[in-house]
């Protein structure tokens, strides 16, 4: 991924070169709204750094850039006051924050899927065993239910799901 810097400041390309060297990422410079929107239509970026003076002078432009930025991290920086070192720190911090957030989101999604799977397997095991306990189940169907119950029990043990129960006793 790369970074897009949107600024009309003189020397922006030099700053972009320093940022690129320090972060090991490509940095593209857009000098205004039109070029920024054109570049954002063509590619995805890890971060979009917008010069604060552009954002304050033309809020509609800033809003259009943020809307087009997609999943890029939005950063608003005053290039007149911030040096390359501060810009690098801000971008690095934002990228690390994004990485942590994505890791936490993956963990939460994994836990939700695992919980749902455990619940489904336990339910399948319980229903199979309840059906087998009925006396009116045909022999071929009973055999298939035993296979399903055995598979569900094996999955339950692998997932560490609680045993399927009926009342207070394990089934």
C-alpha positions as CSV (number, residue, x, y, z in Angstrom):
1,X,0.0,0.0,0.0
2,X,1.0,3.6,-0.3
3,X,0.3,7.0,1.1
4,X,-1.3,10.0,-0.6
5,X,-0.3,13.5,0.5
6,X,-2.6,16.3,-0.6
7,X,-0.9,19.6,-0.4
8,X,-0.1,22.6,-2.5
9,X,2.9,23.4,-0.4
10,X,6.2,24.0,-2.2
11,X,8.7,21.2,-1.3
12,X,6.0,18.6,-0.8
13,X,7.8,16.2,-3.0
14,X,11.0,16.4,-0.9
15,X,8.9,15.7,2.2
16,X,7.2,12.8,0.5
17,X,10.6,11.3,-0.4
18,X,11.7,11.5,3.2
19,X,8.5,9.9,4.4
20,X,8.7,7.2,1.8
21,X,12.3,6.4,2.8
22,X,11.5,6.2,6.5
23,X,8.3,4.2,6.3
24,X,9.3,2.0,3.3
25,X,6.1,2.9,1.5
26,X,5.4,4.7,-1.8
27,X,4.2,8.2,-1.2
28,X,2.3,10.1,-3.9
29,X,1.7,13.8,-3.9
30,X,-1.5,15.5,-5.2
31,X,-1.3,19.2,-5.4
32,X,-5.0,19.9,-5.2
33,X,-8.6,18.6,-5.1
34,X,-8.9,17.5,-8.7
35,X,-5.6,15.6,-8.8
36,X,-6.4,14.0,-5.4
37,X,-9.8,12.9,-6.4
38,X,-8.4,11.5,-9.7
39,X,-5.7,9.5,-7.9
40,X,-8.2,8.2,-5.3
41,X,-10.4,6.9,-8.2
42,X,-7.5,4.9,-9.6
43,X,-5.9,3.4,-6.5
44,X,-6.4,2.5,-2.8
45,X,-4.1,4.0,-0.2
46,X,-3.2,3.0,3.3
47,X,-3.4,6.6,4.4
48,X,-4.4,10.0,3.0
49,X,-2.7,13.0,4.5
50,X,-4.5,16.2,3.8
51,X,-3.0,19.6,4.3
52,X,-4.9,21.4,7.0
53,X,-4.9,24.7,5.1
54,X,-6.8,23.0,2.2
55,X,-9.3,21.5,4.6
56,X,-9.9,24.9,6.4
57,X,-10.1,26.9,3.2
58,X,-12.4,24.5,1.4
59,X,-14.3,22.1,3.7
60,X,-16.3,20.7,0.7
61,X,-13.0,19.6,-0.9
62,X,-11.9,18.0,2.3
63,X,-15.2,16.1,2.6
64,X,-15.0,14.9,-1.0
65,X,-11.5,13.6,-0.5
66,X,-12.5,11.8,2.8
67,X,-15.5,10.2,1.0
68,X,-13.3,9.0,-1.8
69,X,-10.5,7.8,0.5
70,X,-12.3,4.5,1.2
71,X,-10.5,2.5,3.9
72,X,-7.5,4.8,3.9
73,X,-6.6,6.3,7.3
74,X,-7.5,10.0,7.1
75,X,-4.9,12.4,8.6
76,X,-5.1,16.1,8.6
77,X,-1.8,17.9,9.1
78,X,-0.6,21.4,9.0
79,X,2.4,21.1,6.6
80,X,3.5,24.6,7.4
81,X,4.1,23.8,11.1
82,X,4.9,20.1,10.9
83,X,8.2,18.8,9.8
84,X,8.9,15.4,8.1
85,X,9.8,13.8,11.4
86,X,6.4,14.7,13.0
87,X,4.6,13.6,9.9
88,X,6.3,10.3,9.9
89,X,5.4,9.8,13.6
90,X,1.8,10.6,13.0
91,X,1.5,8.3,10.0
92,X,3.4,5.5,11.8
93,X,1.1,5.8,14.8
94,X,-2.0,5.8,12.6
95,X,-0.9,2.7,10.7
96,X,-0.1,0.9,14.0
97,X,-3.5,1.9,15.4
98,X,-5.2,0.5,12.3
99,X,-3.2,-2.7,12.5
100,X,-4.2,-3.2,16.2
101,X,-7.9,-2.4,15.4
102,X,-7.8,-5.0,12.5
103,X,-6.3,-7.6,14.8
104,X,-8.9,-7.0,17.4
105,X,-11.7,-7.2,14.8
106,X,-10.3,-10.5,13.5
107,X,-10.2,-11.9,17.0
108,X,-13.7,-10.8,17.7
109,X,-15.0,-12.3,14.5
110,X,-13.1,-15.6,15.1
111,X,-14.6,-15.8,18.6
112,X,-18.1,-15.1,17.3
113,X,-17.8,-17.8,14.6
114,X,-16.3,-20.3,17.1
115,X,-19.2,-19.6,19.6
116,X,-21.8,-20.1,16.9
117,X,-20.1,-23.3,15.7
118,X,-20.0,-24.6,19.2
119,X,-23.6,-23.9,19.8
120,X,-24.6,-25.5,16.4
121,X,-22.6,-28.6,17.1
122,X,-24.0,-29.0,20.6
123,X,-27.5,-28.5,19.3
124,X,-26.9,-31.1,16.5
125,X,-25.6,-33.6,19.0
126,X,-28.5,-33.1,21.4
127,X,-31.1,-33.4,18.6
128,X,-29.4,-36.5,17.2
129,X,-29.3,-38.1,20.6
130,X,-32.9,-37.2,21.4
131,X,-34.1,-38.7,18.1
132,X,-32.1,-41.9,18.8
133,X,-33.8,-42.2,22.2
134,X,-37.2,-42.4,20.5
135,X,-38.4,-46.0,19.9
136,X,-40.1,-45.3,16.5
137,X,-36.9,-44.5,14.6
138,X,-36.4,-46.8,11.6
139,X,-33.1,-48.7,11.7
140,X,-31.4,-47.0,8.6
141,X,-32.4,-43.6,10.0
142,X,-31.1,-44.6,13.4
143,X,-27.8,-45.6,11.9
144,X,-27.4,-42.3,10.1
145,X,-28.3,-40.4,13.3
146,X,-25.6,-42.4,15.2
147,X,-23.1,-41.3,12.6
148,X,-24.2,-37.7,12.9
149,X,-24.1,-37.9,16.7
150,X,-20.6,-39.4,16.6
151,X,-19.4,-36.7,14.3
152,X,-21.0,-34.0,16.3
153,X,-19.5,-35.4,19.5
154,X,-16.0,-35.5,17.9
155,X,-16.4,-31.9,16.7
156,X,-17.6,-30.8,20.2
157,X,-14.5,-32.3,21.8
158,X,-12.2,-30.7,19.2
159,X,-13.9,-27.3,19.8
160,X,-14.1,-27.6,23.5
161,X,-17.8,-27.1,23.4
162,X,-19.9,-27.9,26.4
163,X,-21.6,-31.3,26.3
164,X,-25.1,-31.4,25.0
165,X,-27.4,-32.0,27.9
166,X,-31.0,-32.8,28.4
167,X,-32.1,-31.6,31.8
168,X,-29.3,-32.0,34.3
169,X,-27.7,-35.2,32.8
170,X,-25.3,-35.4,30.0
171,X,-26.7,-37.1,26.9
